[in-house]
């Protein structure tokens, strides 16, 4: 019996990108789009693109919603995709070859990441590998940001060659403002995971992590080869580390954060 493959896409308010993602997975036997309370035309675009459209509550820890998304897939294989990602034709052909065979369980796929029109080729963002095609019964969801899938060590796993046409193209950030906005959300979620894991903030780590991150991205991972763009990206990634350390301190109440009720009491006192 021929194995089947379904595409699974989690989305919120991304109708424009979603249309391209759906076009790139028309070869799949099933396409499931799980929408997190979009207020734009996302659901209409998904339906027009032939997807099964499911709804779920909007959650800030969005990776946790992927468990329900995977459970909704009834195919043997799952291609996990974001709405701002595109599968080129040659990669789609390679995926179909893998699904039709019986040689592997998990495929690590290289990613081409973009900031605006800039295809990033340094700072550790190329090739950027992620397990995105896998047998459904081989995966479990952890709910952790950027680390939401786990596979048994015994699974058969391959890594595709780092070629542009064998990569998922991820149109990650529209511009620097979009990068900053997503950074704030990602560091918030990652700091929550740190707190849950009992990782305490450290002034030494707060001082040391950002410059180390900059030097690693800019020098060791070749950001210098891309001139101003590589310099600025390495700097932005260093700021990510700084924000993560600060928000971790906030999670442990070291910044004396005030709740809404506490702030109301402060305002009441000011007004006598």
LINFENSUL-V697205 format. One record per run of one state. SS is the DSSP state (alpha for helix, beta for strand, coil for the rest). FROM is the first residue (numbers start at 1). TO is the last residue. Records with the same first field share a line. If there is no record, write none. Layout:
SS: FROM-TO + FROM-TO
This chain:
coil: 1-4 + 12-14 + 24-29 + 36-41 + 49-51 + 56-61 + 72-76 + 83-84 + 88-88 + 101-105 + 116-117 + 120-127 + 142-148 + 152-156 + 160-163 + 174-175 + 197-202 + 221-222 + 252-259 + 271-272
beta: 5-11 + 30-35 + 52-55 + 77-82 + 85-87 + 106-115 + 118-119 + 128-135 + 139-141 + 149-151 + 157-159 + 167-173
alpha: 15-23 + 42-48 + 62-71 + 89-100 + 136-138 + 164-166 + 176-196 + 203-220 + 223-251 + 260-270
